[in-house]
Amino acid sequence: MTQYLAMAESDLIRYCAIAMAFMGLTTIIALLSGQRAAYGRYFTDNNGIYLFNMNGKLAWVLQESPCLIIGFGFLLLGANSACTSSPANLALFGLFSLHYIHRTLIFPFFLKGKPTPFVIMLMALVFCLVNGFMQTARLLRTEVYPDDWISDPRFLAGVALFCTGMAINIHSDYTLINLRKPGETGYKVPRGGMFEYVSGANFLGEIIEWTGFAIACWSGVAAAFAFFTACNIGPRAIQHHQWYLSKFKEEYPTARRALIPFLL
């Protein structure tokens, strides 16, 4: 019976990953067709279809928290002992959790931006519920890595890429947050770090981060998450770049690209 339940859970995780990859395709098509998520600088796009607005800090905490709650719930109450005995499983779970500890418990309290539409928060919450289950159930319940995986070149390269991406993402996020001094309003041209090369430096960092995670996991489940991330925030980098060019015109650095340095 236990073996059957484990197989059923593995199947569920796989189906969720397939659905996420499909959702990534539909998302990138919608965004490249001109649809914009109505938060942040596009807050005024909310014409009522996203219902009411809520505090931006609270929205971030609520929408990101399922990845922590589900993951640590599994770790404390429902983990497979074979998974928690594997150094690689614990290391990969640690990387995933590190991102969401920052995203849930630290980053939101530095935000200074506009409110978040309720439906936008709800969609992000549902995504994190599904993805939090997918990634942490796989690492803590269904997939056991061999002890020597932590010395495998794919693991080492993936971890290095993850850490690089996370550093770029965090540096870029706080660069944006600190653009305005107390009492200031409006937008400024971000400078420093990867913003010298691309308009969507924070998005580039997160794409690199989860690509590294997928390589370190060497798993279709993690790859589906990385693919969705690129499909979701890659087009937003292009939208931001176009917005910057429209707003700042000749003041905006001409050599700066949208997402990929020197190319796109």
Backbone as CSV, one residue per row, in Angstrom:
resi,resn,N_x,N_y,N_z,CA_x,CA_y,CA_z,C_x,C_y,C_z
1,MET,0.832,-1.197,0.000,0.000,0.000,0.000,0.877,1.262,0.000
2,THR,1.921,1.272,0.850,2.818,2.418,0.923,3.520,2.650,-0.403
3,GLN,3.943,1.531,-1.031,4.611,1.626,-2.325,3.662,2.173,-3.387
4,TYR,2.405,1.753,-3.338,1.411,2.235,-4.292,1.192,3.736,-4.123
5,LEU,1.101,4.187,-2.873,0.889,5.615,-2.617,2.079,6.433,-3.104
6,ALA,3.296,5.906,-2.910,4.494,6.610,-3.376,4.489,6.735,-4.897
7,MET,4.068,5.654,-5.595,3.984,5.697,-7.048,2.924,6.696,-7.489
8,ALA,1.787,6.724,-6.789,0.722,7.654,-7.135,1.182,9.102,-6.939
9,GLU,1.950,9.343,-5.880,2.464,10.689,-5.630,3.466,11.085,-6.705
10,SER,4.307,10.167,-7.107,5.265,10.446,-8.181,4.552,10.786,-9.476
11,ASP,3.482,10.057,-9.775,2.692,10.343,-10.972,2.062,11.729,-10.890
12,LEU,1.540,12.077,-9.719,0.925,13.387,-9.530,1.950,14.495,-9.748
13,ILE,3.137,14.313,-9.212,4.203,15.298,-9.388,4.531,15.454,-10.868
14,ARG,4.618,14.346,-11.582,4.937,14.388,-13.007,3.842,15.101,-13.792
15,TYR,2.577,14.822,-13.469,1.471,15.478,-14.164,1.473,16.985,-13.883
16,CYS,1.794,17.356,-12.661,1.878,18.779,-12.314,2.977,19.458,-13.130
17,ALA,4.104,18.767,-13.299,5.209,19.335,-14.071,4.817,19.527,-15.532
18,ILE,4.112,18.561,-16.088,3.652,18.688,-17.479,2.691,19.865,-17.606
19,ALA,1.781,19.991,-16.651,0.831,21.105,-16.673,1.552,22.438,-16.547
20,MET,2.591,22.486,-15.718,3.344,23.729,-15.546,4.057,24.119,-16.832
21,ALA,4.631,23.136,-17.518,5.307,23.427,-18.784,4.302,23.961,-19.815
22,PHE,3.127,23.346,-19.875,2.084,23.811,-20.789,1.649,25.224,-20.409
23,MET,1.512,25.472,-19.114,1.116,26.800,-18.648,2.175,27.838,-19.020
24,GLY,3.447,27.426,-19.011,4.503,28.328,-19.435,4.334,28.753,-20.881
25,LEU,3.981,27.805,-21.732,3.759,28.123,-23.151,2.620,29.115,-23.335
26,THR,1.503,28.878,-22.654,0.368,29.797,-22.782,0.703,31.165,-22.206
27,THR,1.499,31.196,-21.147,1.868,32.470,-20.521,2.743,33.306,-21.438
28,ILE,3.757,32.689,-22.040,4.657,33.467,-22.893,3.929,33.965,-24.142
29,ILE,2.993,33.177,-24.647,2.204,33.628,-25.804,1.370,34.850,-25.429
30,ALA,0.723,34.783,-24.259,-0.110,35.905,-23.816,0.728,37.161,-23.590
31,LEU,1.877,37.014,-22.934,2.699,38.182,-22.616,3.337,38.789,-23.859
32,LEU,3.786,37.945,-24.763,4.380,38.472,-25.995,3.329,39.073,-26.917
33,SER,2.056,38.742,-26.665,0.956,39.326,-27.447,0.519,40.686,-26.894
34,GLY,1.138,41.097,-25.789,0.842,42.418,-25.252,0.151,42.441,-23.913
35,GLN,-0.267,41.283,-23.390,-0.900,41.247,-22.083,0.121,41.573,-21.000
36,ARG,-0.296,42.382,-19.999,0.608,42.726,-18.909,-0.053,42.424,-17.574
37,ALA,0.743,41.927,-16.624,0.240,41.700,-15.273,0.103,43.048,-14.580
38,ALA,-1.082,43.332,-14.049,-1.397,44.671,-13.543,-0.901,44.890,-12.121
39,TYR,0.415,44.900,-11.962,0.995,45.295,-10.678,2.296,46.030,-10.941
40,GLY,2.814,46.676,-9.904,4.016,47.472,-10.094,3.747,48.646,-11.008
41,ARG,4.606,48.867,-11.988,4.466,50.020,-12.880,3.250,49.903,-13.787
42,TYR,2.677,48.685,-13.895,1.489,48.484,-14.722,0.224,48.387,-13.869
43,PHE,0.319,48.912,-12.670,-0.798,48.850,-11.728,-2.069,49.446,-12.307
44,THR,-1.930,50.500,-13.115,-3.108,51.161,-13.678,-3.816,50.307,-14.717
45,ASP,-3.204,49.177,-15.131,-3.884,48.272,-16.064,-5.053,47.554,-15.395
46,ASN,-5.123,47.605,-14.073,-6.205,46.936,-13.351,-7.502,47.709,-13.556
47,ASN,-8.342,47.200,-14.423,-9.607,47.881,-14.727,-10.800,47.207,-14.059
48,GLY,-10.538,46.464,-13.015,-11.617,45.810,-12.274,-11.622,44.307,-12.399
49,ILE,-10.969,43.762,-13.428,-11.014,42.310,-13.627,-10.194,41.580,-12.564
50,TYR,-9.307,42.306,-11.877,-8.492,41.683,-10.828,-9.078,41.929,-9.435
51,LEU,-10.312,42.406,-9.396,-11.025,42.674,-8.145,-10.321,43.757,-7.346
52,PHE,-10.345,43.655,-6.027,-9.820,44.736,-5.186,-8.297,44.646,-5.056
53,ASN,-7.710,45.725,-4.562,-6.268,45.780,-4.339,-5.962,45.542,-2.870
54,MET,-4.769,45.022,-2.606,-4.366,44.735,-1.237,-2.939,45.210,-1.010
55,ASN,-2.577,45.303,0.241,-1.243,45.739,0.616,-0.184,44.885,-0.083
56,GLY,0.772,45.531,-0.737,1.773,44.811,-1.511,2.659,43.907,-0.669
57,LYS,3.027,44.354,0.518,3.875,43.533,1.391,3.133,42.278,1.833
58,LEU,1.874,42.453,2.234,1.069,41.303,2.656,0.873,40.330,1.501
59,ALA,0.650,40.864,0.298,0.467,40.008,-0.874,1.696,39.137,-1.103
60,TRP,2.882,39.728,-1.015,4.115,38.961,-1.225,4.250,37.840,-0.203
61,VAL,3.997,38.152,1.066,4.129,37.131,2.107,3.148,35.995,1.866
62,LEU,1.901,36.325,1.566,0.882,35.303,1.366,1.179,34.436,0.153
63,GLN,1.558,35.055,-0.948,1.698,34.292,-2.193,2.946,33.412,-2.204
64,GLU,4.003,33.818,-1.510,5.246,33.044,-1.525,5.297,31.988,-0.421
65,SER,4.516,32.163,0.632,4.628,31.312,1.827,4.320,29.825,1.609
66,PRO,3.456,29.428,0.654,3.197,27.987,0.508,4.444,27.152,0.258
67,CYS,5.428,27.708,-0.439,6.644,26.930,-0.709,7.386,26.598,0.573
68,LEU,7.330,27.502,1.554,7.956,27.221,2.843,7.088,26.313,3.695
69,ILE,5.804,26.611,3.749,4.894,25.846,4.623,4.829,24.390,4.184
70,ILE,4.664,24.163,2.893,4.579,22.790,2.392,5.911,22.068,2.584
71,GLY,6.995,22.733,2.209,8.307,22.096,2.308,8.671,21.705,3.726
72,PHE,8.548,22.636,4.648,8.912,22.322,6.033,7.864,21.437,6.696
73,GLY,6.624,21.485,6.183,5.619,20.532,6.665,6.015,19.112,6.318
74,PHE,6.451,18.902,5.068,6.951,17.577,4.676,8.162,17.184,5.512
75,LEU,9.081,18.124,5.680,10.323,17.813,6.393,10.052,17.371,7.826
76,LEU,9.111,18.028,8.477,8.851,17.752,9.891,7.856,16.621,10.105
77,LEU,6.927,16.444,9.149,5.815,15.519,9.412,5.683,14.380,8.405
78,GLY,6.223,14.529,7.201,5.929,13.509,6.199,7.073,13.153,5.282
79,ALA,8.303,13.317,5.739,9.444,13.041,4.869,9.766,11.556,4.828
80,ASN,10.304,11.141,3.702,10.820,9.788,3.532,12.231,9.765,4.131
81,SER,12.485,8.865,5.054,13.779,8.839,5.735,14.934,8.618,4.758
82,ALA,14.680,7.906,3.658,15.725,7.705,2.659,16.098,9.029,1.991
83,CYS,15.099,9.881,1.793,15.361,11.195,1.198,16.151,12.086,2.150
84,THR,15.738,12.117,3.408,16.406,12.993,4.369,17.767,12.452,4.797
85,SER,18.077,11.229,4.419,19.406,10.669,4.693,20.387,10.973,3.569
86,SER,19.885,11.507,2.466,20.727,11.816,1.320,21.233,13.254,1.414
87,PRO,22.545,13.467,1.446,23.081,14.838,1.478,22.625,15.685,0.288
88,ALA,22.505,15.064,-0.871,22.099,15.810,-2.060,20.648,16.273,-1.945
89,ASN,19.773,15.387,-1.480,18.372,15.774,-1.300,18.257,16.968,-0.358
90,LEU,18.966,16.890,0.757,18.888,17.978,1.736,19.497,19.261,1.189
91,ALA,20.582,19.140,0.433,21.209,20.331,-0.138,20.288,21.010,-1.142
92,LEU,19.647,20.227,-1.988,18.737,20.797,-2.988,17.501,21.401,-2.324
93,PHE,16.977,20.718,-1.314,15.863,21.293,-0.564,16.300,22.591,0.106
94,GLY,17.538,22.630,0.591,18.052,23.840,1.216,18.129,25.006,0.246
95,LEU,18.556,24.753,-0.987,18.610,25.814,-1.993,17.222,26.371,-2.284
96,PHE,16.278,25.463,-2.492,14.906,25.877,-2.774,14.355,26.706,-1.608
97,SER,14.584,26.232,-0.398,14.065,26.921,0.792,14.741,28.258,1.009
98,LEU,16.040,28.332,0.710,16.773,29.583,0.880,16.137,30.703,0.068
99,HIS,15.795,30.397,-1.164,15.146,31.402,-2.006,13.845,31.884,-1.367
100,TYR,13.033,30.947,-0.898,11.711,31.333,-0.395,11.745,31.879,1.019
101,ILE,12.763,31.578,1.783,12.936,32.255,3.070,13.166,33.746,2.822
102,HIS,14.022,34.040,1.858,14.265,35.440,1.521,13.017,36.090,0.936
103,ARG,12.366,35.402,0.006,11.214,35.961,-0.686,10.012,36.177,0.242
104,THR,9.879,35.319,1.254,8.701,35.370,2.112,8.928,36.189,3.372
105,LEU,10.093,36.057,3.975,10.320,36.596,5.320,11.214,37.831,5.349
106,ILE,11.867,38.165,4.249,12.787,39.304,4.255,12.411,40.333,3.194
107,PHE,12.416,39.925,1.938,12.207,40.835,0.820,10.930,41.680,0.920
108,PRO,9.770,41.100,1.269,8.542,41.907,1.248,8.590,43.127,2.159
109,PHE,9.356,43.069,3.233,9.345,44.143,4.212,10.214,45.327,3.806
110,PHE,10.885,45.205,2.661,11.642,46.324,2.110,10.894,46.999,0.961
111,LEU,9.768,46.420,0.550,9.039,46.957,-0.592,8.453,48.326,-0.283
112,LYS,8.431,49.191,-1.297,7.875,50.536,-1.151,6.823,50.821,-2.226
113,GLY,6.480,49.819,-3.003,5.672,50.031,-4.196,4.183,50.130,-3.957
114,LYS,3.466,49.933,-5.069,2.012,50.093,-5.085,1.318,48.846,-4.552
115,PRO,-0.002,48.952,-4.280,-0.761,47.758,-3.873,-0.772,46.701,-4.966
116,THR,-1.169,45.490,-4.587,-1.233,44.370,-5.520,-2.687,43.948,-5.704
117,PRO,-3.160,43.797,-6.938,-4.526,43.309,-7.152,-4.697,41.915,-6.553
118,PHE,-5.854,41.693,-5.958,-6.115,40.440,-5.253,-5.955,39.230,-6.160
119,VAL,-6.470,39.293,-7.384,-6.422,38.135,-8.275,-4.985,37.819,-8.679
120,ILE,-4.145,38.855,-8.842,-2.728,38.621,-9.143,-2.086,37.851,-7.992
121,MET,-2.357,38.285,-6.762,-1.838,37.576,-5.600,-2.350,36.149,-5.548
122,LEU,-3.633,35.964,-5.849,-4.239,34.642,-5.789,-3.614,33.698,-6.814
123,MET,-3.351,34.192,-8.015,-2.723,33.354,-9.047,-1.315,32.939,-8.623
124,ALA,-0.575,33.879,-8.043,0.770,33.552,-7.557,0.706,32.558,-6.401
125,LEU,-0.291,32.700,-5.555,-0.476,31.780,-4.424,-0.735,30.356,-4.920
126,VAL,-1.617,30.216,-5.893,-1.921,28.897,-6.437,-0.681,28.299,-7.087
127,PHE,0.063,29.124,-7.823,1.295,28.633,-8.438,2.261,28.109,-7.379
128,CYS,2.440,28.864,-6.311,3.378,28.442,-5.264,2.874,27.210,-4.515
129,LEU,1.569,27.052,-4.394,1.031,25.827,-3.808,1.423,24.617,-4.649
130,VAL,1.212,24.719,-5.956,1.523,23.605,-6.853,3.026,23.373,-6.913
131,ASN,3.773,24.450,-7.136,5.224,24.287,-7.283,5.882,23.884,-5.971
132,GLY,5.400,24.436,-4.865,5.949,24.037,-3.575,5.755,22.552,-3.325
133,PHE,4.580,22.037,-3.691,4.337,20.593,-3.563,5.250,19.819,-4.502
134,MET,5.302,20.217,-5.773,6.103,19.497,-6.765,7.551,19.342,-6.331
135,GLN,8.171,20.463,-6.030,9.609,20.444,-5.774,9.943,19.765,-4.447
136,THR,9.203,20.106,-3.397,9.582,19.574,-2.081,9.120,18.133,-1.881
137,ALA,7.987,17.757,-2.469,7.570,16.350,-2.365,8.565,15.459,-3.090
138,ARG,9.038,15.920,-4.212,10.030,15.134,-4.947,11.311,14.976,-4.136
139,LEU,11.779,16.063,-3.521,13.056,16.026,-2.807,12.964,15.362,-1.433
140,LEU,11.779,15.392,-0.833,11.656,14.878,0.534,10.839,13.595,0.646
141,ARG,10.208,13.170,-0.470,9.321,12.018,-0.351,9.495,10.952,-1.441
142,THR,9.833,11.341,-2.658,9.756,10.345,-3.735,11.062,10.062,-4.463
143,GLU,12.013,10.988,-4.454,13.243,10.828,-5.238,14.440,10.805,-4.304
144,VAL,15.255,9.784,-4.394,16.441,9.671,-3.544,17.694,9.755,-4.413
145,TYR,18.514,10.764,-4.159,19.776,10.909,-4.892,20.852,10.062,-4.223
146,PRO,21.762,9.511,-4.996,22.895,8.784,-4.404,23.807,9.749,-3.656
147,ASP,24.541,9.231,-2.690,25.403,10.081,-1.865,26.442,10.825,-2.693
148,ASP,26.890,10.216,-3.797,27.941,10.850,-4.584,27.410,11.915,-5.555
149,TRP,26.079,12.174,-5.541,25.539,13.201,-6.429,26.107,14.577,-6.099
150,ILE,26.466,14.825,-4.839,26.967,16.144,-4.458,28.352,16.426,-5.057
151,SER,28.998,15.420,-5.611,30.275,15.650,-6.281,30.153,15.533,-7.797
152,ASP,28.940,15.298,-8.284,28.702,15.204,-9.718,28.862,16.585,-10.358
153,PRO,29.502,16.682,-11.518,29.682,17.990,-12.180,28.372,18.725,-12.433
154,ARG,27.286,17.999,-12.703,25.995,18.653,-12.926,25.497,19.325,-11.658
155,PHE,25.660,18.664,-10.526,25.260,19.252,-9.251,26.101,20.484,-8.946
156,LEU,27.409,20.365,-9.095,28.311,21.467,-8.764,28.085,22.668,-9.676
157,ALA,27.932,22.396,-10.971,27.686,23.490,-11.913,26.335,24.145,-11.639
158,GLY,25.326,23.322,-11.343,23.999,23.853,-11.068,23.972,24.708,-9.818
159,VAL,24.647,24.263,-8.768,24.691,25.039,-7.521,25.409,26.367,-7.752
160,ALA,26.517,26.329,-8.498,27.241,27.560,-8.789,26.365,28.536,-9.572
161,LEU,25.616,28.008,-10.542,24.727,28.845,-11.338,23.590,29.392,-10.479
162,PHE,23.037,28.544,-9.614,21.973,28.973,-8.711,22.448,30.134,-7.842
163,CYS,23.601,29.985,-7.228,24.116,31.024,-6.333,24.411,32.316,-7.089
164,THR,24.935,32.189,-8.302,25.190,33.372,-9.127,23.892,34.093,-9.457
165,GLY,22.891,33.320,-9.879,21.604,33.911,-10.212,20.927,34.549,-9.021
166,MET,20.996,33.897,-7.870,20.372,34.454,-6.674,21.050,35.757,-6.266
167,ALA,22.375,35.808,-6.379,23.101,37.037,-6.048,22.696,38.173,-6.990
168,ILE,22.597,37.882,-8.287,22.173,38.898,-9.253,20.754,39.360,-8.954
169,ASN,19.876,38.402,-8.674,18.476,38.704,-8.401,18.322,39.594,-7.170
170,ILE,18.996,39.234,-6.082,18.871,40.008,-4.841,19.478,41.397,-5.006
171,HIS,20.669,41.464,-5.582,21.304,42.769,-5.791,20.419,43.670,-6.649
172,SER,19.844,43.110,-7.692,19.014,43.899,-8.601,17.719,44.338,-7.934
173,ASP,17.095,43.445,-7.166,15.860,43.802,-6.461,16.081,44.980,-5.520
174,TYR,17.158,44.930,-4.752,17.399,45.996,-3.783,17.904,47.265,-4.452
175,THR,18.522,47.123,-5.611,18.871,48.309,-6.398,17.597,49.049,-6.793
176,LEU,16.597,48.307,-7.251,15.320,48.923,-7.631,14.619,49.531,-6.421
177,ILE,14.599,48.809,-5.317,13.921,49.295,-4.113,14.532,50.606,-3.626
178,ASN,15.867,50.722,-3.736,16.560,51.882,-3.182,16.755,53.015,-4.178
179,LEU,16.123,52.909,-5.354,16.234,53.998,-6.321,15.640,55.295,-5.779
180,ARG,14.527,55.182,-5.076,13.864,56.373,-4.545,14.321,56.639,-3.115
181,LYS,14.642,57.897,-2.848,14.915,58.305,-1.480,13.588,58.565,-0.782
182,PRO,13.574,58.578,0.564,12.314,58.833,1.286,11.628,60.105,0.802
183,GLY,10.355,59.976,0.498,9.570,61.116,0.048,9.534,61.294,-1.456
184,GLU,10.406,60.575,-2.171,10.428,60.705,-3.625,9.376,59.811,-4.262
185,THR,8.877,60.243,-5.406,7.953,59.437,-6.203,8.489,59.369,-7.634
186,GLY,7.868,58.557,-8.455,8.292,58.455,-9.840,9.373,57.403,-10.024
187,TYR,9.806,57.249,-11.265,10.771,56.214,-11.625,12.097,56.833,-12.047
188,LYS,13.173,56.087,-11.823,14.514,56.495,-12.222,15.150,55.371,-13.031
189,VAL,16.190,55.689,-13.743,16.931,54.676,-14.492,17.809,53.899,-13.517
190,PRO,17.621,52.586,-13.387,18.479,51.800,-12.487,19.883,51.658,-13.057
191,ARG,20.874,51.720,-12.179,22.257,51.608,-12.614,23.025,50.719,-11.652
192,GLY,24.113,50.151,-12.151,24.961,49.308,-11.329,24.658,47.833,-11.523
193,GLY,25.651,47.000,-11.268,25.460,45.562,-11.404,25.068,45.185,-12.814
194,MET,24.170,44.214,-12.928,23.732,43.751,-14.244,22.806,44.746,-14.937
195,PHE,22.357,45.783,-14.216,21.557,46.814,-14.872,22.387,47.610,-15.885
196,GLU,23.698,47.511,-15.799,24.522,48.157,-16.816,24.401,47.459,-18.161
197,TYR,23.887,46.230,-18.147,23.808,45.427,-19.365,22.379,45.154,-19.819
198,VAL,21.451,45.000,-18.857,20.067,44.661,-19.218,19.078,45.435,-18.347
199,SER,17.895,45.674,-18.900,16.839,46.358,-18.150,16.191,45.446,-17.116
200,GLY,16.132,44.151,-17.423,15.493,43.191,-16.519,16.519,42.387,-15.748
201,ALA,17.427,43.066,-15.048,18.501,42.358,-14.335,17.954,41.435,-13.255
202,ASN,16.919,41.872,-12.559,16.316,41.021,-11.526,15.689,39.781,-12.144
203,PHE,15.074,39.934,-13.309,14.483,38.787,-13.995,15.561,37.838,-14.518
204,LEU,16.622,38.399,-15.075,17.735,37.573,-15.561,18.309,36.745,-14.417
205,GLY,18.494,37.374,-13.264,19.035,36.662,-12.115,18.169,35.492,-11.696
206,GLU,16.846,35.700,-11.675,15.959,34.617,-11.254,15.922,33.488,-12.288
207,ILE,15.985,33.814,-13.557,16.024,32.779,-14.594,17.304,31.951,-14.454
208,ILE,18.434,32.618,-14.252,19.698,31.906,-14.050,19.613,31.022,-12.801
209,GLU,19.032,31.560,-11.762,18.909,30.842,-10.491,18.173,29.520,-10.655
210,TRP,17.001,29.562,-11.270,16.206,28.334,-11.378,16.700,27.416,-12.489
211,THR,17.409,27.970,-13.468,18.082,27.112,-14.439,19.174,26.315,-13.734
212,GLY,19.920,26.979,-12.859,20.928,26.282,-12.068,20.328,25.208,-11.184
213,PHE,19.195,25.509,-10.584,18.511,24.532,-9.744,18.104,23.311,-10.557
214,ALA,17.587,23.546,-11.759,17.176,22.439,-12.629,18.372,21.572,-13.022
215,ILE,19.514,22.207,-13.287,20.717,21.443,-13.637,21.197,20.645,-12.428
216,ALA,21.193,21.270,-11.258,21.639,20.573,-10.046,20.737,19.392,-9.713
217,CYS,19.442,19.553,-9.960,18.481,18.457,-9.720,18.522,17.418,-10.843
218,TRP,18.841,17.875,-12.064,18.804,17.028,-13.261,17.466,16.294,-13.333
219,SER,16.419,17.095,-13.270,15.062,16.554,-13.156,14.113,17.332,-14.042
220,GLY,13.172,16.616,-14.665,12.153,17.269,-15.464,11.232,18.137,-14.633
221,VAL,11.043,17.776,-13.378,10.176,18.555,-12.477,10.789,19.931,-12.224
222,ALA,12.076,19.961,-11.903,12.749,21.240,-11.695,12.879,22.003,-13.013
223,ALA,13.077,21.279,-14.112,13.189,21.928,-15.423,11.877,22.603,-15.815
224,ALA,10.743,21.988,-15.459,9.446,22.593,-15.753,9.296,23.931,-15.036
225,PHE,9.775,23.991,-13.795,9.732,25.234,-13.027,10.623,26.292,-13.671
226,ALA,11.840,25.898,-14.056,12.751,26.842,-14.702,12.167,27.343,-16.019
227,PHE,11.548,26.450,-16.775,10.943,26.825,-18.049,9.800,27.809,-17.842
228,PHE,8.931,27.521,-16.871,7.829,28.438,-16.598,8.352,29.803,-16.158
229,THR,9.377,29.801,-15.314,9.955,31.062,-14.847,10.417,31.911,-16.023
230,ALA,11.149,31.292,-16.956,11.628,32.028,-18.121,10.470,32.539,-18.971
231,CYS,9.438,31.722,-19.139,8.271,32.122,-19.942,7.484,33.243,-19.276
232,ASN,7.483,33.277,-17.961,6.683,34.246,-17.216,7.383,35.593,-17.063
233,ILE,8.664,35.571,-16.692,9.333,36.840,-16.412,10.251,37.312,-17.538
234,GLY,10.603,36.413,-18.466,11.378,36.848,-19.623,10.660,37.925,-20.431
235,PRO,9.385,37.689,-20.810,8.653,38.730,-21.531,8.453,40.004,-20.713
236,ARG,8.374,39.880,-19.390,8.245,41.089,-18.554,9.502,41.951,-18.669
237,ALA,10.667,41.320,-18.811,11.898,42.090,-19.005,11.820,42.886,-20.303
238,ILE,11.261,42.272,-21.340,11.104,42.965,-22.623,10.123,44.126,-22.480
239,GLN,9.006,43.882,-21.764,8.031,44.948,-21.527,8.651,46.098,-20.747
240,HIS,9.427,45.772,-19.713,10.087,46.808,-18.919,11.054,47.620,-19.798
241,HIS,11.802,46.928,-20.638,12.774,47.605,-21.501,12.061,48.590,-22.423
242,GLN,10.974,48.155,-23.010,10.206,49.036,-23.888,9.641,50.219,-23.113
243,TRP,9.207,49.953,-21.880,8.670,51.028,-21.028,9.748,52.046,-20.702
244,TYR,10.940,51.579,-20.339,12.053,52.481,-20.045,12.404,53.338,-21.259
245,LEU,12.465,52.706,-22.430,12.805,53.450,-23.644,11.761,54.523,-23.938
246,SER,10.494,54.180,-23.721,9.419,55.130,-23.981,9.448,56.286,-22.990
247,LYS,9.754,55.987,-21.738,9.705,57.019,-20.691,10.940,57.918,-20.697
248,PHE,12.116,57.310,-20.815,13.351,58.088,-20.666,13.987,58.477,-21.999
249,LYS,13.548,57.861,-23.077,13.999,58.195,-24.431,15.527,58.270,-24.524
250,GLU,16.075,59.412,-24.935,17.519,59.503,-25.170,18.336,59.432,-23.880
251,GLU,17.683,59.583,-22.729,18.400,59.466,-21.459,18.742,58.022,-21.128
252,TYR,18.058,57.090,-21.785,18.259,55.685,-21.433,19.480,55.139,-22.160
253,PRO,20.313,54.349,-21.464,21.540,53.815,-22.087,21.239,53.028,-23.360
254,THR,21.847,53.414,-24.452,21.529,52.808,-25.750,22.076,51.386,-25.886
255,ALA,23.135,51.060,-25.148,23.737,49.723,-25.272,23.035,48.691,-24.397
256,ARG,22.161,49.133,-23.538,21.492,48.210,-22.612,20.435,47.396,-23.355
257,ARG,20.425,46.088,-23.116,19.443,45.206,-23.722,18.321,44.904,-22.724
258,ALA,17.353,44.114,-23.146,16.200,43.796,-22.285,16.523,42.711,-21.264
259,LEU,17.046,41.579,-21.726,17.197,40.421,-20.841,18.547,39.736,-20.944
260,ILE,19.072,39.595,-22.158,20.333,38.881,-22.363,21.396,39.890,-22.777
261,PRO,22.462,40.063,-21.996,23.482,41.066,-22.323,23.991,40.928,-23.762
262,PHE,24.028,42.077,-24.457,24.571,42.217,-25.811,23.693,41.569,-26.901
263,LEU,22.656,40.816,-26.520,21.871,40.091,-27.522,20.409,40.508,-27.580
264,LEU,19.692,40.392,-26.486,18.227,40.599,-26.495,17.829,41.639,-25.450
